[in-house]
Amino acid sequence: MSLSRAGAALGACAVLLVVMASAAPCQEPPIALSVEVAKRDVVLWEPIFAKLHVRNTSDAPVRMVPTYEAIRVRSVREEGPANLDSRIGGGVTWWGIRGGSMASPAKPSWLLEPGEELTTWMGLLDESEMQEPGTYRITLEYAPREGMVREPPGADLTTPLWDGTLECDAGTVVVRAPVGPDLVVADHVLPPGWNHPGPGSIAPRWHIRLGWCYPESHVNGKYVGDVAGTAYEPYLRWYVLWSKCLWHVPIPPNPLKGGPGPEAGYPAAAVRQFVAEYPDFPLNELADVAIAYGALHQAYADSVREADRLVDEKKLPWHGSSQYWRKVWSLWKPRLPEAWATVDAAVAKCQDRAVKDESAFVRWRFDVALAYREKEQQLGTE
């Protein structure tokens, strides 16, 4: 080959290399999302549960914003846009208001090792779009921002926070029109005008919120009878139970000002009954966490009952006195380590990372209240 032809060939190769370099595909994201929808045929306003899988597909650790902070649900109705009303649907987690419930000093990121996979349950009901019967194609959009996390003091931030965006196709869900008893419920859950009732407006007969809205759901326990026998019954019952178990753990009683009444419910028994009645309910795999929190309720109930026995024996004044509540506290405090150990063991076995994060916040909130009560004890004895 002549030098001129060789030089031309080399030049062509150089041009080819430049072209190939400029046409190189974009780098694959280090995180992959996939989703399993538990039920794809639902009644209007029925929660749509899905298990989200988050996997680190790279060969390096990845630190990311938790999906419950950064994912939004988008849906397109095959029959055309739905008419909007002012009723409230669900949220981007199965409990609906994660942003408020996680308002703790620390909202840590997730650190995934190479190949590691996390799962979390979430809700796909989108109140801004899924408001009429039809077939909906659902897309999950992961769009993190640095302000979505607040790391605890001393956190290892060696791995930078990954701020890439992702999309995940969740497929289609058929939303059917409610009929019979389901229609009665759907028409009485926060109708238009509920938040600003004016002259001539009709206030709702009962207040459920279609997101079923944990941790506020405990107040809806009185409405379980209204949804009995409908498609919505298991959801309301589950949310009430979960809320009571986790978010309404008895706060240490105030020995100076009195404390909660001596009612002694044991929600774990009700959770077991629910699982027996609805063995196929998707979130039953989280029931062990709720049942474990029952140990805290049981320890409190045992302490109240023991104090009540002393009242009956005339060894303590009635439960309206600070002396009574000091006794409840003194009986409950030594029972807490064993009860929390039960909770910690159940949470450690739980596969849902969002529930683990939520449990950590519940424990933080309890410890804050505990420290406050301890200070009250000191001030009361000085």
N, C-alpha and C positions, 0 to 999 in steps of 0.2 A: 504494500500500500504506500502510495506517495505521501510525502510529508504534508502536502496541501490537503489531500483527502483525509489523512489521519487527524489533522488539525480541525477539519470541518466536522469529523465524527465526534471528536472530543467536545467541540462547541455545541453540537446537537445534544450530547449527553448532559452537558451542563444546563442547557435550556430545559431538558426533560426533567432534571432533578429539581430545578426551580419550580417548574409547573407542578410536579408531584408534591413538593413541600407546601406550595400555596393551596393545593387541593386536599391536603391532609384532613381527615375527619376531625370534628371537634372532640375534645377529650370527654370520655364517658364520665358521668357523675359517679361519685364513689358510693352513693346511696341508691338503693332500689326499693320501690314501694310496690306492694301487691295487696289485694283486698279480697276477703271472702264475705259475701253478703249472706246473712243468715236466712232471710226470707225475702223473696222477690215478688211476692203477690200480697199486697197489704190493703187495708182499708184507709181511706183518707184520714190523715192526722195520726195514723198508727206509727209509732217510732220504728225506724228502719235500722236495725243493728248490723254492724259489720266488723269483722276482725281485720285490723290493719297489720301488715307485716312490714317491718323496716329492717333492711339488711345492708351491712357494709360489704360491698362487692370489691373493695380495693385491697391492696396489700399493706395498708397503713392505717393507724387509728383515725377515726373521724369524730370530731366533736360537733354536735348539731343541736339546734333548737328542738325541744320536744314537739312531736307532731300535734299534740293537743293545743299548742300555742300557735302553730304556723299553718295549719291546714284549713282550707275553706272548701265548702262543698258547692259545686255548681251543677245545675241540672237543666236539661233542654227537653221540653215536652214535644213529643212527636206530633201531637194533634194541634200544635200551635201554642202561643203564650197563654198562661193561665191568668184569669182575672184575680187581682190582688184584693185582699181584705185586711183588716187590722188585727186578726187573731195571731197569736204567737205560736210558732211551731217549735222545732227542736233546735239543736245547736251542733257544733262540730265535735262534741264528745257525747257519749251516751247520757251524761248527766246534764249537759246543756249549758252550764254557766261556769266552766272551768276557770275562766279568767278571773272571776270574782273569788272563787273558793281558793285559788292559789295565791292570794294577795299576801303572802308571807315575806319576811325579809329576804329569804333566799328562794329563787326559782331556778334551780340548777339546770345546766344543759345535760345532754346525754353524750356519753363517750362510748363509742362502739369500736371494739377491737376488730382486726381483719377477719371477715367471715362471720362476725357475730350478728345474730338476728334478734330483734325485739318484737313483741306483739302488744297490741292494745285494742280494746274494744272502743268503737266510736259510733256515733249516730249519723245517719245520712239524711234525715228529714230536714229539708231546707224550707224554713218558714217564708222566705221571700219569693219562692218560686213554686214550690209543690203545693199549690192551694186548690187544685181541682183534680178530679179523676183523669186518668190518662196514663200513657207510657212515657217514662222519663229516662233519659240517658244521663248518667251521673258521672261527673269527673271530680277528682280530688286534686286541689292545687296546693302545693307546699311552697310557701313564699315566706321564708324566715327573715327576721330582722334582729339585729344585735340587742335592741332594747327589750326583746321578748324574754330574755333571761337575766337573772341577777344572781351571780355566783356567790356562794357563801365565803366568808373570810378563810383564807388559806387554801382555796381550791387550786388544784394544779391546772394551769391554763397553758401548759407547754404546747399542746395541740391547738392550733388556731380554730376559731369557730367557722365551720363551713356555711356559707350563705347562698349556696346555689338553690335554684328553683326546680321543682319536679311536678309532673302531672301523672295521675294514675287513673286509668279508665275503670270505673266500677261496674260497667255494664248497665243494663236497663232494669227498672223496677216498674211493675204495673200497680197503679193506685186505683182501687175500685171505689165506687160511690158507696157511702154507708147507707144501710137500710135498717128498718126496724129499730131495735134498741140502740144500735150503733149510731143511727141518725140522730136520735134524741141526745146522745152524749155530744156528738160533733156539733150540734146546733146550740149547745148550752155551755160550751167552753169558751169563755172570754169573747162574747160577741162584740161587734163594733160598738164603741162608746163605753166600753167597760172601764177605761182608765180616766175618762173625763165625762162622767155621767151628767147630763144636763136635763132641762125640762123635756119630758116626753121620752127620754131614753129608758131602756129596760136594763136594769142591773142583772148580771148573771145570777142564776139561782145558786150556783156553787162555783168555786174558783179552783180549777185544776191546773191551768196552763198546759198547753199541748206539748211543751217540751218535757213535761212531767218533773222537771226542774229540781233536781237534787242540788244543794242540800236543803232546799225549802220544802221538800215534799212531805215532811212529817206533819205539816199542818193540814194536809189533804187526806189524812187517814180517816177523817169523819165522812169522806165522800166515797169510800170504797163501796158502800152499799148502792150508791147511785150508778156505778158502772158494772155492777154484778151481772154476769152473763153476757157481757159485751166483749168485743175484741180488745178493748182497752183495759179490761180488769187486771190481767197479769202485770201489765206495765205499771199501773198506778200502785198496785200492791208491792211490787218489787222496789219501786222508788221510795215508798214510805218506809219499808223495812230497812233498806240500805241507809237512808238518811237517819233513821232512828239509831241504827247500830253505830255508824261512824261519826256522824256530825252532831249527834246528841248524846255523846258519852257524858255521863254525869260530871259536871265540873265540881272540883272540891268545894264543899259547903263553906260558907262564910261563918266562922264561929262567933263573930261579934254581932252580925246583923241577921243571922238566920240563914237558911239555905233552902234547897229544893224541898218540896213536900215529901212525905215518907212513902209515896207510891213506889212500888218495887216491881217494875216490869222486867222481864227477861226476854229480850227480842230474839235471842238465838233460837228459842223454841219455835217462834213464828216463822223464822227463816227455814227451819227444817220442814215445817208443815207446808210452806210454799213450794219447796223443791219436790215434796211428795205429790202435791197437787198438779204441778206443772213440770214434769220431769224433762221435757224437751225445751224448756225456756233457755235461750242462748246464754244468758249471763249466770246460769247456775254454777258454772265453773268458778265463779268468784264467791260463791256462797260461803266457803270455808273462812274467808276473811271476815265476812259479816258475823258469822257464828263465833269466831274468835273474839271479836269486839264485845260479844255478849258476856265474856268473862269479866270485863270491867264493870258492866252493868250488874252482874251477879255479885261481884265483890261489894259494890255499893249497896245493893239491896240487902245483902247479909248484914252489913254494918248497920243499916237503918233498922232492920228487924231486931238485931241484938240491942240496940239502943232503946227500941220500943219496949222490949222485955224489961229492961231496967226501969223504964217509966212505969210499967204496970206493977212492978215490985216496989214502987215508991222510992227507988234509989236515985232517980233522976227526975227533974221537973219535966213538964210537958214539952213537946218538940218545938214549941214556939220560943223557947229560951235559948240563949247563947250557950249555956252549959250543955244542953242537949246536943247542939251542933258541934261543940268541941269534942264531945264523946263520939259522935258519928265519925268525925274526922280522925280521931285517934284510933278508931277501930278499922277504918278504911285504909289509912296510909300503909300499914304493914302488909295489907293484902294486895297492894298495887304491883309490886315487883313480879309476883307470880302471874297476875292477870296480864300484865304487859308482855311477859315472856310468851304467853299463849298467843297474843296478837303478833308479836315479832316472828314467831315460828310460822304462822299462817301466811303472813305477808312475804316471808322469804321464799315460800313455796309457790307463791302466786306468779303466773306467767305474764300478767298484764303490768307493763311498766308504768302506765299512767296511774293505776291503782296503788302501786308502790309509792309513787310520788305523792299521791293524795294522802296515803296513810302517814307518810313522813310529816306532812303538814298538820294533820290531825294531832299527831304526837307533839309537834312543836307548840301548837295552840294549847294543848293540855299542860305542857311543861310551863308555859308562860302563866297560866292560871294557877298552877301549883306553886310557883315561886311567889306569886302575889299573895296567895293564901298563907304561905309560910311567913311572909312579912307581917301579915295581919296578926298571926299568932304571936309573933314576937312583940308587936306593939301592944297587944292585949294583955300580955303578962308583965310588961315593964312598968 
